[in-house]
Amino acid sequence: MGFLIDTCIWVDVERGALSPGDVAGITRDEPVFISPVTLAELTFGVEMAPEAAIRMKRTAALDRLRKKPFLIIDEITGEIFGRLAARLKSVGRSHLYRVQDLWLASQAIQNGLRLLTRNEKDFKDIPGLDLIVFPKSKFRR
C-alpha cells in the first residue's frame, strides 16, 4: 500500500510540531510518496517567507522531501478529480476552495494510497479515500 501525506503534516514537521519519527510511527515501513501539489504548496511557503532564515529552513525541509518518490498527475488523476468535484457539487458542497485537497485525494485514490492528514474536515466527505487522521496526542505543544 503506502501513504500520501498531506502538506500540513510536512509543515508541522518543518515547524517542529511533529518529528519525522512521529510520522514514521504511523507510516512504519510502508512507502511514502509526495505529490506535485505538496511541492507547489511548500514552494509557495518558501517564496513567501518573511525572513531569509525562515526561507532557508523551509528550503532545507523541501530539499529533504525531494528524496521521496513523487507521484505523477496524469489523465486518470484528472478524471478522478472531475468525478470527485462533481460528486461534491451534487451533494451541495463546493469544490472551489478545496482544489488542492481534491488533487491530493485524487492521487491517493488513483494509486491505492492512504492519505495521512491532520485536517479531517478537508477530506472526510471524499468517497473512496482511505483517510488516516494524525492523532492529536502526537502534536507537541
C-alpha distance (Angstrom), angle and dihedral (degrees) to the residues before:
residue distance angle dihedral
M1 . . .
G2 3.81 . .
F3 3.78 140.5 .
L4 3.75 140.0 -85.6
I5 3.77 107.5 -159.8
D6 3.79 122.9 -146.1
T7 3.79 116.3 -121.1
C8 3.81 92.0 -115.3
I9 3.82 90.2 67.3
W10 3.82 92.2 53.9
V11 3.81 90.1 47.8
D12 3.81 89.8 52.5
V13 3.81 90.4 50.5
E14 3.81 91.0 49.7
R15 3.83 90.8 49.0
G16 3.81 93.0 46.9
A17 3.81 95.9 -114.7
L18 3.82 86.8 118.4
S19 3.77 131.1 22.9
P20 3.80 125.0 -136.8
G21 3.82 84.9 -112.9
D22 3.80 90.4 58.7
V23 3.79 89.6 56.4
A24 3.82 92.2 43.9
G25 3.80 88.6 52.3
I26 3.79 87.7 66.8
T27 3.80 101.4 33.4
R28 3.82 92.7 41.9
D29 3.81 110.7 177.2
E30 3.78 94.9 -23.5
P31 3.80 119.7 116.3
V32 3.79 118.2 -94.4
F33 3.80 119.0 -149.7
I34 3.79 133.1 -163.1
S35 3.79 125.5 -141.5
P36 3.80 124.5 -142.1
V37 3.82 83.6 -125.7
T38 3.81 89.7 63.1
L39 3.80 90.0 46.6
A40 3.81 89.0 53.0
E41 3.80 94.0 47.8
L42 3.80 93.7 47.1
T43 3.80 92.4 45.0
F44 3.79 87.9 53.3
G45 3.80 88.0 53.7
V46 3.80 90.7 51.6
E47 3.79 92.1 49.5
M48 3.81 93.1 47.5
A49 3.80 95.4 48.3
P50 3.81 108.3 132.6
E51 3.81 94.2 -146.3
A52 3.80 136.7 36.0
A53 3.82 92.6 -121.1
I54 3.80 91.8 55.1
R55 3.79 90.8 45.8
M56 3.82 90.3 52.8
K57 3.81 92.3 48.8
R58 3.79 92.2 49.0
T59 3.80 91.7 45.8
A60 3.81 90.9 52.3
A61 3.82 90.7 50.6
L62 3.79 90.8 48.8
D63 3.81 91.3 49.0
R64 3.82 89.7 54.6
L65 3.80 90.7 53.1
R66 3.80 91.8 51.4
K67 3.81 87.2 71.7
K68 3.81 90.7 68.0
P69 3.80 120.8 84.1
F70 3.79 115.7 -90.0
L71 3.77 125.2 -138.9
I72 3.79 121.1 -135.2
I73 3.78 125.6 -126.2
D74 3.79 106.1 -138.2
E75 3.80 140.0 156.2
I76 3.81 92.4 -72.2
T77 3.80 90.6 52.6
G78 3.79 87.8 51.6
E79 3.79 92.5 51.3
I80 3.80 91.9 49.8
F81 3.81 90.1 48.0
G82 3.81 91.2 51.4
R83 3.80 92.2 49.5
L84 3.80 92.5 48.2
A85 3.82 92.9 47.6
A86 3.81 91.0 48.8
R87 3.80 91.6 47.5
L88 3.80 91.8 51.8
K89 3.81 92.2 47.3
S90 3.82 91.0 48.8
V91 3.81 90.4 58.4
G92 3.79 93.2 47.0
R93 3.79 99.6 -97.9
S94 3.77 122.3 125.8
H95 3.77 119.9 -127.4
L96 3.81 93.9 -170.5
Y97 3.80 98.5 91.2
R98 3.81 91.2 39.8
V99 3.79 101.7 56.0
Q100 3.82 95.7 122.9
D101 3.81 91.8 46.3
L102 3.80 91.2 50.3
W103 3.81 91.3 51.9
L104 3.81 90.0 51.9
A105 3.79 91.6 47.1
S106 3.81 90.7 47.4
Q107 3.79 91.4 53.5
A108 3.80 92.6 46.9
I109 3.81 91.8 50.3
Q110 3.80 93.0 44.7
N111 3.79 93.3 51.4
G112 3.81 98.2 38.3
L113 3.81 92.0 -115.9
R114 3.77 130.8 146.3
L115 3.79 114.1 -120.0
L116 3.80 113.6 -134.5
T117 3.80 114.8 -156.7
R118 3.77 142.2 146.3
N119 3.82 90.9 -145.8
E120 3.79 101.9 79.1
K121 3.80 93.3 166.5
D122 3.82 90.6 61.7
F123 3.80 92.8 59.9
K124 3.82 111.9 17.1
D125 3.81 94.6 97.5
I126 3.81 95.9 50.9
P127 3.79 109.8 110.0
G128 3.78 118.1 -132.2
L129 3.80 94.8 17.0
D130 3.80 118.3 131.9
L131 3.80 96.9 -143.8
I132 3.79 124.2 -169.2
V133 3.80 115.1 -172.2
F134 3.79 115.6 -151.4
P135 3.82 109.1 -119.6
K136 3.80 112.8 -107.6
S137 3.79 89.7 -139.3
K138 3.82 89.3 69.8
F139 3.80 94.5 63.5
R140 3.78 119.0 100.9
R141 3.76 117.3 -131.3
